[in-house]
Every structure is written in C-alpha cells, then in structure tokens.
C-alpha cells in the first residue's frame, strides 16, 4: 500500500495558471539539474572520468576547427586567405564584401543565390516529403500487421545496405528513359524515399505511441485517418523532427545525385555549384574565387545550424505525460 | 433482451495458447457484471473481444441482440475504460471528453452540454482546461470514466479501472463507479483480479480461471455456495480452509454420520448428512470459512449446543484492529487447488518446520484473547461446512 499523504488525494498536481515561456525554460533547466546524476554515483574513478572528458574535448576540437577556420577566413581577401595565419583575422576586413559577392553572377555560371534557392527547394520538398512518407510508412509498420509486412520491412532495411555508387548507372539509365535528367523531380523523387526514416519512425512510434491510445480512439469511434492525424501524429513530433533534420541534411549535402542528373547550371544545388567554383578556382588560376568559396561554405552550413537549434527543443521528452498510468 | 450475450466465446492465439475457452455469459440491461479471476485467466481477452479489439476465434458476441463478431470497434458503440486510462496526452480534459462526440458528429452545443454534464457528475468541472499530465491519478481515472459516459452508451466496458490507484482511493472510487453506473444505467462488464472489488460491486460475478468460466452468480451465492474448490478459495479473504477428510457412519451417537478430519471427528446433523449421503464411507474435501470458526474454551473436543468442536494449536496471531486472524494447525492434510482445477493434497514435507506450520486460519473478534502456542477449540456449525468431490473439485450438493 502506498503511504497516504497529508494533501487530499485529488489535490491538483500543478497550478493551473499557464506558465510563460521564460518560466518554462527556467523550470526545464531546473528539471535537467534535478535529473542529473553526479558522476561519483556511476561508480567511475576520477581518472576515468578525466580521460573520457579529454577524449570528448579532443573530438570537439577536431569537429570545430574547420568551422572556426571558415569563419576567420570568410573575412579575408584571397591573398590573405593564403598569406596569413588561418586561425585569426587579418586586415582588410572583407566579410561584408565577400557576402555581397555571393549575390553576383561571378563567372557566368550562375549565381550562388540561385543555387541556394535550388538547394532550399530540394531540401524542403525532398526532406519534408521524406519525413511525411516515413511517418506514414513507419506508422503502418508499427501499428498494423498485414500480409507481407515483415518481408516488406526487411526489404526497406535491406536497401540501407546498397551504396549509392552501386546504383548510379542504373539510376541514370532509368532517369534517361523517364525524362528525369535535368528535371528537379529527378532530384526530389529519390530524396522522398528514406529507409532510415521509416526505420526510425517505426521504432519511435512503437515506443511512444501506446497501442491503448489507438484502441481507445477506435472505441471512441474515430476512423483510422483521423486517429493518425488527431492522436498519433502529435505524439510522433519529436521523432518526426529527428527524421526531418536527417533528411533535410541529407538532401542539403547531397552531391552525387545532382552531379549526375543536372547539366543545367541554373538547376544546380549548392554542393554542385560550389564544386564548380572550386574547379574553376584551381584550373583557371587567380579569379578571386576563394573568398567566395569560403563565404559560400559558411552560408551553406548556417541554415542547417539554425534548423538544428530550432528543432532541438523537440528532443525533450515528456510528451506522453499523464496519458498512461505508470 | 440481454445487452451483452457471449456464446461459446473462444480465443486461441497464434501461439496455440487458449486464452478463453467457450465462455457463455449474458449481461442484462442496466446490470453490473464483474469478470474476476487470477491474472491470465482470460478476463481481459473476453472484454477486448466484446469491444472488438481482439479477433474472435470461435463463438459469438451479441450486443443488444445484434451479432457483432465482424463489426469494427468504432461501429459497435461500446464505451470502454482502460486499465491505464489511455488519455490523449496532447488534448485537454475537455477535448478528451469530447473526442468521441466529435467523431459521432454531435452538434457543438449538444457536445458542450454533455461534456459539462459529465464533468459535473465526476467533479471535473474546473479541470476542463488541463492536460492529463497536470492531473492526479484519481482525476485521470475520472477523465477516463468521463470519456466513456459522455457517449451515453448502452454497453460499458471497464478493464481493471481502479488497479492503478492507491488502496484508499480505490475504495473511494468503487462507490463512485457504482454511483455513475446507476445514473447512466448501462449494461456494464467490469474486469478485475480483485475479489473484494468483484464482491462489493457486481450484481453478478463471473469467476474465470485458465479461460474457463467456473461460476456465474450473485456475490452472495458465490460466497455461500461455491461451485468448486477454486471458487471456494478465490472468493473470501482469508481463503476458505480445505482439508482432506472421510465421511464415516460409525459416529459416537446412534450411528450418526461424522466427518473424520485427521484424528478428530465432527458429527453431522441429519440435514447436512443427507446432503452428503452419496459420499458415505468415501473421501471428501471439507471446507470451512475462517469466519465460521468461533473461539471456544480451551480443552478437549466434543459436541455441545448444536455446534461441533475442532481442536487446534495456535501458531500465529495477526491483529488487524477490527478483527484478528488466527493461524492454527490441526493434524489433517490441507487440500490445495491444483493446476487443472481439481484438488491435490499439499505435498507433505518432512521435518519439524512443517509439523508446526499452520494449515488453517480463523477470523475472530479482536477482543478474544488468543496466544501463540495455546491449544484452542473452535466451535463451528456443521451446516456451514462445504463439501467437495476430491477428484473433480466440484461442490457436493446432494
């Protein structure tokens, strides 16, 4: 038997007043602190902890050094990029000039801004579409048993094992037949298929959408479509955000696929366009392209960083709070 | 016409496990029927089959006379309360209550009226704006009930709705559930593993074990006339004492029939003897409820004042305040309910420990002074003895 408390059994768990954004942040920070377990309690030795910390620091440096380099060098002229210390600023400060240059048609090959728009479009349609499909397919695999569901799922998982290089040639031939060469759909359609996304969503849904909730909704007279959108989807949001981020990053950074299907410069995404610049810079000598490439690289990664920061808050758990006892 | 009729309802899982074996049961309009049994007895499976959440292997489910075997849950129009409540965590209490009505396309004003009415009945009036995460366990339980009652259902299913509440709140909610049941008057099928809940709440109680219905009757009948040893031990707390015994006719008194219980004899009056006449000279299982044993004087056995004495050694005394449980030992073999539902003698283990281990319990007034190690004589009315066939476990009704 549980111990009885002094409060009435039905005393409200929390004050009803809605908390402000700031209060919520503060509360969440406090909760994080409360949830943290002191290192000593894991039974680890001080030395072990220090060693692990050192490893993490090294890895962080390894990851951040290129980012730092790109930030410093985005402020420099071409001569300074090669002539000054890479990890500090140098005069003249050309950050804004370099940035402005991105919007100009530098060598008649098309502009950065066009490529940026293309990449954004491909990422939005491809990544968003992949997420939507992964949600639907993952839900189907997680919640329904149908003939062949296991085999189908294994095929999807199996497709993870096929490297993109192995299917390039057949893909190109199929595209040629389907008139998808030089079409934006040639870029978007394959991006819609995300086996990892399906797998992640299936796992996430199994763990976070209780079957009882779906049963309850069925008994409440809701149809399957309505159950998906009204009950399951809101609970899938953190998982969806993970899949969205993965697929957007995947499309954003995709180099190989657009390289083989696009020959029209105006349809290039950033990866291929920047590759083109980089080629020009090395082959045709001094065109003052390096500051542009560095600045272009910085601008290319910025949206992903922003996206990550925005989506981060969805990783907090607690969505299911209060739904299921225990 | 019965609101719920189950005929030969059977569930065999793909693994070959038979969860439910030919259940026949009917629930009348407005009746409150409890399905009770130990875990894994098939009671929840039966409930889920009525709701349409579990495919039926064979047999039939009829709701209000309509066969619904192949009707989807959303078209059966049954309301259900889940063991873990299954509230929609991202919706407010108001939206949780209104979800089913929205699905039924009930007009907004009517919906609002019904949600508020249900909230008032359940005392959730000022919680409507909250999310389930901001409610206490008892409040969540009420929202789960509310979600069912706003639909004004004719069939109400409840799957251990109180099992997640603490003991005190559970007792309080028992009467609350009954109050709600009376106010809506729907035929209710209520699943629990708790025999106290079953006894206190059910108009009729169905006792299940290993997928088989053992008895379906009123709580009083289950208690007074258990159909077999399983029901006898399952209903009532502490459980009925069961012993292996023999019926002989060489009683001390004018050839009166007696129960031979170890070294002791209990004389049976004529009307009790008539009940068990067919078992004269044979072995039986004799059962006596702990509350039918009355503390008498210390000393020898014998017969006095219409009762019969049973001498026992007190091994353990548990004082509960309102009553005390006296664990005693007598030199008879205790009978236990075996897996198959029949009876098996408790394996006799050698050693002093077992010799002194209690094999019976009595429930006495706490003011009766009883000390451990004492020899005590319990008086009991032979008419309150229960007799069971040792082979089948069925009650001997004569």
Interface residues (C-beta under 8 A of the other chain):
Chain A: X1 X2 X4 X9 X10 X11 X12 X13 X14 X16 X210 X212 X213 X215 X216 X217 X218 X219 X220 X221 X222 X223 X226 X230 X231 X234 X235 X318 X319 X320 X321 X322 X323 X324 X325 X326
Chain B: X51 X52 X53 X72 X73 X74 X75 X76 X77 X78 X79 X80 X82 X83 X84 X85 X86 X87 X88 X89 X90 X99 X100 X103 X104 X123 X126 X127 X129 X130 X131 X132 X133 X134 X135 X136 X137 X138 X139 X140 X147 X151 X164 X166 X167 X168 X169 X172
